[in-house]
Amino acid sequence: MALPTFRYDGTAPLALMGGIYGNVPALEACLADARRCDAGLFAFLGDITGCCGHSDEAIALVRRNFQVIIAGNHEQKAAEGALVCGCGYGDDNDEKYGCLAHQYAMNNLSEKHRDWMKLLPDKGIIKTLKGNILLCHGSPGQTNEFLYESRLDNARLEGWLEEYGAVGLCCTHTGLPWVRRLAGSRFAVNCGVVGKSDHDGDPAVHYALINPCEGAFALEIRRVGYDHEAWAQQLEAEGVDQVFVSPVRTGIWTTGVASMPAEEQKRTGQAWPLSGAPVS
């Protein structure tokens, strides 16, 4: 079956975001940052909803601001009406809290938006003047697969690019951004998530810019700050469980850590470059 294809003939950067989890002010901050960078196309790679609630509000922002939208596991499970997240964590406790986050999201998700989620593709292609970019949530083979940087298999990444006739692959899901250059000027990027930090003790959030400039694509992970303390206080007032509020305030995850590979667990506290600094 042919993938949905979105044509982009511009030369301005592409902004790729994922994993909002209902964190509306963080999304607004990332959108504003991308506009300051003159982004010409906005693509969302799944998981609009989650532990912060505010599902309809976050979905409305995504629908207004993104030209390309891919389903994540949260959209797929919401479309089914399921109360499990389908996150795919290796640790039972991590999966339990992922499902609790999904239940927060379902509490304020309208039927109108749930029906819209049913129409979202699980993969897509952006056709640029310099080649096709393959979009997915976890991996091209599995929506909830975690592609951790320490376990990346270049041959597998290149195999997906060959299969889909692409020069680049973009994903999210792990919450931990990375950039991988591949043979023949090809690449793979995890854009991180805009709804929570990357477990480094900095409450800032992340997204990716891909610039189809001369030569190889320029790839950049953007770190974006926002008023996380005000948001944490609002979530507390709304009765959101502290297990989800604490990471907003501290930049340290309370769940999902046990499912990380040992290499990623050891890197806690190591921050990505500040906004404006390209990642090679």
Secondary structure, DSSP 4 states (H G I P E B T S, - for coil): -PPPEEE----SPEEEE---TT-HHHHHHHHHHHHHTT-SEEEE-S---STT--HHHHHHHHHHH-SEE---HHHHHHHHT-SS-----SSHHHHHHHHHHHHHHHHT--HHHHHHHTT--SEEEEEETTEEEEEESSBTTBTT----GGG--HHHHHHHHHHHT-SEEEE-SSS--EEEEEGGGEEEEE---SSS--SSS---EEEEEEE--SSSPEEEEEEE---HHHHHHHHHHTT--HHHHHHHHHS--SSSSTTS-HHHHHTTT-PPPPTT----
